[in-house]
């Protein structure tokens, strides 16, 4: 849209079905978004209009709500779903606080998708070989790229906590500062856009797939969650004596009760389960633990004021609005019903059957399809439309034969 049209308040409209467009570009049947496929209004959030610092031509980027023409939020909007969950907390005098940890890979351009990704050539003329995890000098070869990333974050008002090299080859992680869930979802979304755009300027690509490389850890989007009392700002997970509260237990129990039903919301792609099937630091379970990274729900070591629950299931490929909404809705479900969690686990453990999660996109969609709880919390229209779109993507994947199948199975009798 032109700057003049935007500043004049011209309404930007978009077909309703676009919110269910699958990643290949197609659409499920029109019955999932209204047979007329009428328009929605894209309403810019005044706090999320940004001048893009990486473009020479002046451009701005506005994060919008997708609203029905009647003014109500569209049920198909993931940003709208998150706002609805936050409102349910507010009705109880509570405000959730979240932070996201986003992992990503920086690669050389990959012009042939049949070939594996490769790390870029650094300023020293070499490709990283995988020995740089947590090194203070590991990104020196990519310093021009990261220098512009930091500068662009500052220009966009994106505060960062820590940046580090992760365990994978040319894999990095950023921790965004905790705050309002909608703000953190916007910041995570905007940061991923920033990464990809700046990478292209530097002749690189940034990949936020859950598992882009074989034999290498995948990329997560861990969500840290706490709840404060709106009136006094006190963390309701901790009592005055510093001990965990009943609300803390109920929140964990709600997460446990919902994680299997919501797995397809946290792990939305076929590739998501490549990350989860090698469970080191990528746990595919609904167990909880004090500071054990093998648990799907980890309670990091912290002071009582910072007591929080870390949901370790979502990958970097998850929609931040939907993943945060689903995680917070699960916790609220436990609080409202005063559910009690299982016993915490420590050390090496076997996952009980009742705390195991779907291990493929097909299984996760089947579980979501049967979930009355998901339809209750997010609405039948959203859940059925989401399943329809993701089923199209899964069918498209099954329409292709992989190199592994040709290499290993062709010679079999």
Secondary structure, DSSP 8 states (H G I E B T S, - for coil): --HHHHHTT--EEEEGGGGG--TTS----GGGT-TT--EEEEEEEEEEEEE-TT-SS--EEEEEEEE-TTSSB-TT-HHHHHHHHHHHHHTTTEEEEEEEEEEEEEEE--S-TTS---B-B-TTS-B--S--TT-TTTTGGGHHHHHHHHHHHHHHT--EEEEEE-SSTTEEEEEE--EEHHHHHHHHHHHHHHHHHHHHHTTEEEE--S--STTS---BEEEEEEEEETTT--BTTB-TTS-B-HHHHHHHHHHHHHHHHHHHHHS-STTHHHHHTS-TTS--B--EEES-TTSSEEE-S--GGG--EEE---BTTS-HHHHHHHHHHHHHHHHHHT--------SS----GGGB---SHHHHHHHHHH-HHHHHHH-HHHHHHHHHHHHHHHHHHHTS--HHIIIIITT--
